[in-house]
């Protein structure tokens, strides 16, 4: 777990800025660690969330293979995992139904309320969600689609490595998410992110200030680019 103050600081940046900062800290991050397919965000005005990945997989196109007793035991074990340290959690859940991804919604009024109550901040899934008007207030959602039915939806597994919208996530990974998508932050890089974000802000300010001022032209753009290169 990272320092609580650092966790709070990371919430002040949007996810694209975190991606840019990671490129400064580790150039290899230009090509990995973030969602690369669009996800639906029904609550775009919510602030960015930062937490530790609680991973799971689900299916909905066929009934659960376990009997009712085993299903209940699995679900309780899953909730115990969700409520365990580290916290706060962000649920990262992969739909395993192949071409029928998102056929039935795992997430709705009840699941959002339960997971929020157990200390989670939101969910990132390539599966589907529903009950948008009854959704737990403040619980962020990024999903593959919005559908009306839960079909045969059930938990397949949890606590394992998953891939959602192209983002590979392991249980306990630090995840940053907002309306744009999500990105994982390696723990060893987390403390370097604020300084990288500050550098980005100062570099961008040179161009933005000139671009937004009256009389902006190519000559001033060249001047801004030159000044930007001098900022380290």
N, C-alpha and C positions, 0 to 999 in steps of 0.2 A: 504494500500500500504506500502511496505517496503522501507527502505532507498535506494536511487539511487545507492550509492556506494556499498551497500551490493548486490544489483541486479547485478551490474557489476562484483563483486567478484564471485558470483555464476556461472557466465558464464565461468569462468576459469577452472571449473571442468567438467569432463565428467559425463554422467548420471549414470553409474555404481558406480562411486565414491560417488555421491550424495546419492544413495541407501545405500551404506555402511555407510556413515556418519549418515544417518537417523536411522540406526540400533543402532548406539552408543547413539544417542540422545534419542531414544525411541525404545527399543527392540521389541515392538509389531509391528513395521514397517517392520519386516522381512517377514510378510505374507500379507501385504496390501499396496495399494497406488500406484502401478506401473503396467505397461503393462505386461501381462503374455503370450501373443501370439505374434508370430513374425509378424512384419510389414515391408513392402517394403520401403526402403529409396533410392530413385534415386540420391540423392545428398549427399553421405556419407562423403565427405570432408568438408562440411560446419561445422562451429563451433557450439558448443552447444547453444541452445536458452533458455531463461528464460523469462516468461511473465505470464499474467493473463488470465485464461481460458475464452474464449468466446464460450459458448456451443450451439449446435444445433443438430437437427436430420433431416434425409433426407430419401426419398423413390425414387425408379426409375422403379419399375415393373408395375406401373399403372399411369394413368394420374392424374394430380392435381385435387382434389375435388373442389377447389375454382374457381370461374369465373375469367376472365382476370383482372378485376378491383381489386378484392380482392387479387389476386396473386401479383399484382403490389404494393398494399398497404402493404402486408406482407413483400415483398422483401425490400421495403424502410425502414420499421420498423426494419428489420433485419440489414440492413446496418447502421442505426443510432445506433443500439446496438453495432455493431462491432466497430464503431468509438468512442464510449463513453468511459469514464474512468471506471476502471483503465487501464493504458497503460504502456508498450506495450502489445498487446494481442497475444494469441496463440489460434487458432480455434480448438476446440475439437468437432468433429462431428460424431455422431453415425448413422450408416445405419440401418434402421428399417425393412428391407426386409427379415428377417429370413434366410431361406436356400438359398435365392438368393442375399445375401449381396454382394455389389459391382457390381451388374448387370449393372448399368449405372453410369458414372463418374459425380459427382457434381463438381469436380475440374479439371481445365485445364488452358489453356493460359489466358483466360479472368478472371476467378475467382481468380487465383493466383495474377494477376496484380491488380485487384480491392482491394483485401484484403491487399496486401502489401501497396498500396497507402493509405489505411485507417489506417495504423499503425501497422498491424499485422506482426509477425515474421515467422509464419509458420502454418501448419495444422497437426493435429494428427487425423486420421480417420480409422475406420475399413471398410469403403467403398472404392471406387476405384478412381483413378486419371488417367489423360491422358495428351497429348500434352507436353511430357517431354522436347522435344527440344525447345519448345516455352515458357516454364515455366518462371515466373518472377524470374530474377537472385537474388540469395541470400535468396529466400523464401523457408524455409525448408519444407519437406514433409515426413510424415510417413503414409503409407496407407496399406489397406488390400490387394490391388491388383492394377495392371495397365491394363486398358481395352481400346478399341478404341471408344466406343459409349457412349453417355449420356443417351440413351433410353428415358424414361419418367421422368428423374431425376427432383426432386423439393424439396424445403424446406418444412419440415413437421412442425417444431416448433423450438424455440430458447430460450435461457436463462434459461433452466431447467436442472435438474440433468441428466447426461448421463453416459453410461458405454461403454468404447472403449477398446477392446482387454483386457478385465478384469479390467481395471482401472476406478474406480468410480470418476467422476469429477463434481463439482458444479461450476456454473458461478462465476467468480472472484477468484477461487483457483489459487495459484501460481503453475506453471508447469515448469518442467525442461525436456528438450528433446534433443536427438542427435540420431545418426545412430543406437544406441542400443535399443531405445525405449523411454518411458516417465515415469515420476514419479511426483506426487504431493508433494508439500512441505508445511506443515501447517505453517501459518504465525508466530505462536508463537515459532516455532522451527528454523525458517530461520536464525536468528542471531547466532545460535549455530553451524551451519553447517561448517563455515570456520575452527573453532578450531577443530572440529571432523575430518575434512579432513586433517588438519595438523598432528593430532595424527596418522591417518591411514598412511600417507606418511612416517612418521618417523619409524613406526613399520614395514612397508613393506620394507623400505630401508635396514634394518638390514639383512633380508633374501635375498633380491635381490642382494645386494653387494657381499655377500658370494657365492650365487648360480652362479653368473656370473664370479667369479674369478677363476683362475686356481687352480686345486687341490681340488675342492669342493667334499665333501664326507659326509657320515652319521654323523661322529663326528662333523664336522663343522656345519652341519644342526642342531644338538642338541645344539651346542653353540649359534647359531643364534636364535633358539627358546627361549632359556633361556634369552638372551639379550632382545628379543622382549617383553617378559613378564615384564621386568623391566621398560619399557617405559610407562609413563602415561601422 
